Amino acid sequence: MNASRLVVGATRGAGLALVSDGVVGLAVPGQRQQTWATPRGLWRKGARKAFGDVVSSPAFAVAELAVGLAIIAIVPRAIDRS
């Protein structure tokens, strides 16, 4: 398997994870607060340390959604060009 295909697949997976977490944060904020109350993953622990209690806000969900879409749209194209 080509290394660039592996990187593109990994970045798309990360972008989709951010998009899905952002959508859940906007659609069902109560469920997201319960999930973030007990950090279980590397992303959640890192986000909690870096941003504090902001991770429970709708603005953070919108930011996650935007960053996830940007990762999905931009990074694979940049890798394919190089």
C-alpha positions as CSV (number, residue, x, y, z in Angstrom):
1,M,0.0,0.0,0.0
2,N,1.2,3.4,-0.9
3,A,2.2,5.5,2.1
4,S,0.3,8.6,0.9
5,R,-2.9,6.6,0.6
6,L,-2.4,5.5,4.2
7,V,-2.0,9.1,5.3
8,V,-5.0,10.2,3.3
9,G,-7.1,7.5,4.8
10,A,-6.0,8.4,8.3
11,T,-6.6,12.1,7.9
12,R,-10.1,11.4,6.5
13,G,-10.8,9.2,9.5
14,A,-9.7,11.9,11.9
15,G,-11.7,14.5,10.0
16,L,-14.8,12.3,10.1
17,A,-14.4,11.7,13.8
18,L,-14.3,15.5,14.4
19,V,-17.3,16.1,12.2
20,S,-19.3,13.4,13.9
21,D,-18.4,14.7,17.4
22,G,-19.3,18.2,16.3
23,V,-22.7,17.1,14.9
24,V,-23.5,15.2,18.1
25,G,-22.5,18.2,20.1
26,L,-24.9,20.4,18.2
27,A,-27.8,18.0,17.8
28,V,-27.8,16.4,21.3
29,P,-25.9,18.6,23.7
30,G,-27.0,16.8,26.8
31,Q,-25.6,13.5,25.6
32,R,-22.3,15.1,24.6
33,Q,-21.9,16.6,28.1
34,Q,-22.3,13.2,29.7
35,T,-19.7,11.7,27.3
36,W,-17.2,14.5,27.9
37,A,-17.8,14.3,31.7
38,T,-15.7,11.1,31.8
39,P,-12.8,11.6,29.3
40,R,-11.9,8.2,27.8
41,G,-9.9,8.8,24.8
42,L,-6.7,10.6,23.8
43,W,-8.5,13.3,22.0
44,R,-10.9,14.0,24.9
45,K,-8.1,14.1,27.5
46,G,-6.0,16.4,25.3
47,A,-8.9,18.7,24.5
48,R,-9.9,18.9,28.1
49,K,-6.3,19.9,29.1
50,A,-5.9,22.4,26.3
51,F,-9.3,24.1,26.3
52,G,-10.8,23.4,29.7
53,D,-14.6,23.5,30.2
54,V,-15.1,25.1,26.7
55,V,-15.4,21.6,25.2
56,S,-19.0,21.4,26.4
57,S,-20.1,24.5,24.5
58,P,-21.9,24.7,21.2
59,A,-19.1,27.0,19.8
60,F,-16.6,24.2,20.4
61,A,-18.9,21.8,18.5
62,V,-19.0,24.2,15.5
63,A,-15.2,24.6,15.6
64,E,-14.8,20.8,15.6
65,L,-17.2,20.5,12.7
66,A,-15.3,23.2,10.7
67,V,-11.9,21.7,11.4
68,G,-13.1,18.3,10.5
69,L,-14.5,19.4,7.2
70,A,-11.3,21.3,6.5
71,I,-9.2,18.3,7.2
72,I,-11.3,16.1,5.0
73,A,-11.3,18.6,2.1
74,I,-7.8,20.1,2.2
75,V,-5.2,17.6,3.6
76,P,-5.8,14.8,1.1
77,R,-5.5,17.2,-1.9
78,A,-2.3,18.7,-0.5
79,I,-0.8,15.2,0.0
80,D,-1.8,14.1,-3.6
81,R,-0.1,17.2,-5.1
82,S,3.2,16.5,-3.4
